[in-house]
Amino acid sequence: MATAKRYRFDGRCVVGNSDSSFAPLDEEVVAQWLDSLDLSSSTKNTYKRAFKSFCAFVKDTSLDFDTLTKRDIISFREYLSVDKRLKPTTVSNYLGAVRSFFSYAEENGIPNIARGVRGERASRDFKKASLSVDQARRLLSAVDLETEAGMRDFALLNLMLRTGLRDIEVVRADCGDIRTVSGVDVLYIQGKGRPGKDNYVVLTESALAPIRDYLGMRDDSSNSSPLFTSVARRNSGERLTTRSVSRIVKEAMRKIGIDDPRYTAHSLRHTAITFSLLGGASEREAQQMARHADISTTMIYAHNIDRIKNAAENNISRLLD
């Protein structure tokens, strides 16, 4: 009669019987699990960090791998949320990594104790605020267009407000990514978690004209050159970083009196999506522009707009005032 497989965690997992080659917390096994995933390298790195955190939790709480239960996975979620005070999205990402690993381990005879354990419930609102139409106009009007830096900043801010690009998408863009599709100017982008530039945003004339003006001032605007570059003496002509984009946006906002941690570069993305819906775009059309994988994310924007437009509190005031 074969000996049952047993696993114990004491810094790393060891296999109780010699005929088994699957050690769940062995680095080689973790590497094999990550290699099996059809995910971007950045997501795999996130999963690796998340699973390392889970291993540390198991060790620090003196748990044995062979006695872990679903309750222990839930305790890990509570530890991340309460003790570590991680954001709900981060907690959900960590739990996603643990569920993924146990799904993989199940193929090697280990019970999938993580099945059905949900991530932390996230708020249906956004942590970052969006601009009003007046604020967006003032933001653009406050930019000094007499310098190359000013021309760049205006083109960048204007682009983000009109297309909803993320800061990393702006940073990755090259001059040659501006192309024509069916007679329409577009900017091909490498989206979040995407391996290449396989999607695009439509460039209206109002979005493209400031970019053309800015590139006309540049010494190098060849196809392989970054779309937005630094003008600092130390790294002039080099690609902007996400930190640089964040600084440009924050400085522009401070010029119009907005100095609030809820307003960041990502606020311009929120603003663009909100404006598209306010301007008459359908939820599906807004989803395509924003490149949301799930339309439910886009629907949050629509819900927030409807909440303000049709606030029930106004009905109370009409009765009482």
N, C-alpha and C positions, 0 to 999 in steps of 0.2 A: 504494500500500500504506500503510495507516494506521500511524502511529508508535505504538509500544507505550507504554502509560502507565507513567510512572516517578515515584517519590516519594522525596523526600530530606528528612531532618530536620536543621534547623540553627537550632533555637529554635522553629520552627514548620514544618509540612510545606508544601512547595510542589509544584505539579503540573508534571510535565515537559512535557506537551503542552497546548496552549492550548484544545483542544476539551473538556477534562474540567473539571467543576465540583466534583468531590469532593476536598477536601483533608483527609485523615484527621485531622490534628491541629489543624485550623483551629477557632477557638472557635465559629463558626457551625455547623460540622458536628457538633461535640461537643454543642451545644445541640439540634440536630435529633435526634441519637441519643438523648439523654435524654428528649426529648419523645415519642419513639416507644415508650418503656417504660411498661408498665402497672404502675407501682410508686408507692409513697407518696413524697411530697416529701422526707421525711427519708432514704429509701433512695436517691433520686436524688442528693441532696447527698453521700451517702457514696460513691456511684459516681463523682461528679464529682471528689471529693478523691482517690479511688483512682487515677483515670485521670491526674490531674495528677501524682501521684507516679510513675506509669509513664512519663510524658513526661519528667520530670526525670531518671529513671534512664536513659532512652535518650540524653538529651543528655549527662549526666555521664559515661557510658561510651563516648561518641563513636561511637555506632551510627548507621547510616543506616536510614531507614524501609524503603527498597527492598531492604535486605539482611537485614532481621530474619527470624529463623527460630524454630521452636518451641523450640530450645535457649535462645534469648534470653528467651523467656517464662519458662522454667524458671529461668534465672539471676535473673530479677526475683523469682521466688518465694523463691529462696535468699537474695537480698539482703534481702528483707523479714524473713525468718525469722532469719538469722544476723547480718547487719549492723545492721538496725534493731531486732531482737529483739522483733518484734511477736508478739502472741498468735496461736495457730493459727487461731482464729475470725476474727481481723482479717486475717490473710494470706489466708484462704479468701475473705473478702469482697472484698478487693482483686483477687484472681484472678478472681472472679466478674464484677467490673466489666470487666476486660480481655477476658474471654471474650465478654461481652455486646457490647462495642464491636466486636470483630473479626467477630462474627456479623452485626452490622449493616453493617459495612464490606464484608463479603463480597457483599452485594447490589449493591455499587458496583464490583465487579471486583477487590477486594483479597483475596488468599489469606487464609483463616482459619487463621493459624498458631497460634492459641491453642486450637484445638479439641483436646480430649483432655488438656489440661494440668490436672491435679487441684490442688485446694487443699491446704493443710497438713492432715495427719491430726491430728484433735483427740483428746484423751484421752476415754476412755469413762467417766471419773469427773467429778465436779463440783468446781470450784475453791472453791465456798462450802459450808460445812458446814451440816447441819441439826441441830435441837434434839432432845433426847430428850423423851419424854412428861413426865418429871419437870421438866426444864428449862422446857418450855413452860408448865406449870402455875405454876412459881415466877416466871416472867417476868410473868405476868398478876397474880399475887398481890402482886408488889412495887410495883405502881402505886398511887399515892396518889389515892383517889377523892374526896377532900374539896374538890378544886378543879376548875374548868372544864377546865384543861389536863390534869389527871389523868383526868377523864372522857373527854376527847377521846383521850388516849393509849391508854387501856384499850380504847375502842371501835375504834380504829385497829389496834392490835396484835392484838386478838381477831379482827377481820375478816380480817386478812392470814393469821393462823394457821388460820382455818376455811375460807378460800376459795382461798388461793394467789394472791391478787392481786399483781401487780407494783407497785412504788412509783409508776410513772407512771400506772397505772390507778387507784390510790387518789387521786392528785392530781387527775386529770381528772373524778372522780365529782362529781355534783351531787345535792342533796337529792331532786330530782325524778326521779332515775334509779332510785330504789327504787319498784318497781311490783309488780303481781301478774300472774302467768301461770298460767292454769288453777288458780287458787286458791292458788298458792304464791308466797311473797314472793321477789323476785329483785332483784338490782342490775345494771342495764345498765351496760356498761363500754365504753370505747374502748381496745381492745387495742393491743399493740405493732404499729406499722406499719399500723394500720387507719384509714380515713378518718372513721369515725363510730362511734357506740355501737350496734354491731350484734350484740353478744353479751351474755351475762349469766352471773352466778354465782347459785346458789341460796342464799338466806339462811335458815338454820335459826333457830329462835327464840333460840337461844343466841348467834347472830351478830347478830341484829337488835335484841334488847332493849337491849344497851349503847349502840347507836347512837341508839335512841329516847330513852334517858335523857340522853345527851349533847346531842342536838338540843333537848330540853326546857329545857336551861339556856341555850341560845343566844338572842340577841336577834333574829337573822334566820335562819330555816330555811325560807325560801320555796323553791319548786321550782328556781329559777334560781341559788340560792346554792350555793357549794361545800359538799360534804359535810363536809370537814374544813378548818377555818380556823385562822389564827394568833391567838394571844392576846397577842402582844407589843404593847406600847404603840405602837410605830412603825408597825406594819401590822396592827393588830387587825381581824379580820373578813375579811382577805384570804385567798385560796386558799393552802394550803401548797405548798411546792416539794418536789421530790424530795430536795433537800438537807435540808430540814426533816424529812422522813420518815426519812431515813437517820440523822439526829441523834437523833430520838425513839427509834428502835430501838436504836441503839448505847448510848444512855444507860440504857435499860431493861435491856439485857444486862449492862452494867457493874454495875448494882445487884445482880445475882445472881452476880457474879464472873466473867462472860465478857467478856474484853477481848482479842480475838483477831481479826486481819484476815480470817480465814476466816469469821467470823460477821458478817453484814451484814443489811440489810433483805431482800435476796434470799434469805437463809437461811430466812426465814419462808415463802417460797414453796416452797422445797425441803421444808421441814418439813410443810407442808400436803399436798403431793403424796405424800410418804412415809407420813404418817398415814392418808391415804385408802386406800392399798394395804394397810397394816398392819391397817386396820379392816375389810377385806374387799371393797373396791371392785375391780372388774376393771380390767385395763389400759385397756380402752376407756373405761370410766367415768371413770377418773382422767385420761385424755387429754382428755375433754370438759370436765372441770372446769378443767384446766390450760390448755386451748385450744392444745395442741401441734399444729402443722400436721402433723407426722409422728409416728406412734405409736412409732417407734424411740426418740425422745427419752424418752417415758414408760417404755419398756422398760428404759432405763438404771436408773431408780429401782427397778424390779422386780428387775433383775439384782443391784443392790447389796444389796437386802433379802435375796434368796436367798443371796447370797455370805456374809452374816453368819450367817443362820439355819442354813445347811447347810455350814459351813466344813469343808473336808477336813482341816484341821489338827486338829480335834477327834478325828477317827478315829485319827490318829497318837498323840495323847495317850492314848486308850483302850488302845492296845497297849503303850505304854511306861510308863504310870503305874501 
